[in-house]
């Protein structure tokens, strides 16, 4: 339609379409990266931030990677905010999971190990196995090369193997 | 199974999304980002898609009469705003007024309308149509005259045929001068039902 070409360079699908396609994967990704307790808040923040930026988007060719970029940034912001927050008495070491209430988190050991991984490894791993993303999508969402995406997943798995069921 | 396979499998199977995800439309509305809210409603004339902007009702589409939900939403995304979200609660008022109308308990809609999908002579025709009272009818020529050009009754017909807000902007009240039904976006059967509701002869009341 001529009118839409004047107002934006790309024909963006209705935003609901993105929600329908990706909401479940985004939520699972956030549970894996920030924990179950904070996933809902991060999820809302992710979609509101995406909705705010959406009309100005110049490239609609990979909306799935784009929404994961937004979710990734929200998860990182969230981690920073948590680390800045004062640690309560009876505290846990810096590297341990300080996100959320332990009893509300998935109780298997693997997930607390995942949350202790460095940000990039954790994100790449969650995208790969929780959101079922390809390395091209992971690199697009995280702004890295595909090699770096592959390396992050590889390093994450290596670390989990040595720590898992020890 | 190797420990790597076991880890990969466990990662894939974990963190299932909850059955009901948090409602994004509420946060979107609170942030002033809900440019187009829509819902589908059941009615005696089939499933309706109804969309509102902060200004008012902008679109009503008959989903059982050749218009597909996906294409209606795409059209809204390109012509109004791509910030289109399903938000059933934002449509409570249109739903209530339409239910009352079909039950024969409402003669006039009070919803604010957003006319942005209409323009020029077409908008004048539809505005003139919106002034035709409940239960009354007019001809294509009368409505063209009312819109400022008595000879443009064909253009008036086109404007009525692409009415973005049927039922509420009552293009079903426009008939041929000879008394024939003329045309209708949603098909003539729907036009008959709507005229029936308004003549009080219809058994739909209470349906």
Interface residues (C-beta under 8 A of the other chain):
Chain A: X1 X3 X4 X8 X11 X12 X13 X14 X15 X16 X17 X19 X23 X24 X25 X27 X28 X31 X32 X36 X40 X43 X44 X47 X48 X51 X52 X54 X55 X106 X108 X110 X111 X114 X125 X129 X130 X132 X157 X160 X161 X164 X165
Chain B: X3 X4 X7 X8 X10 X11 X12 X14 X15 X16 X17 X18 X21 X22 X24 X27 X28 X31 X33 X36 X38 X73 X74 X76 X77 X78 X79 X81 X82 X83 X84 X85 X86
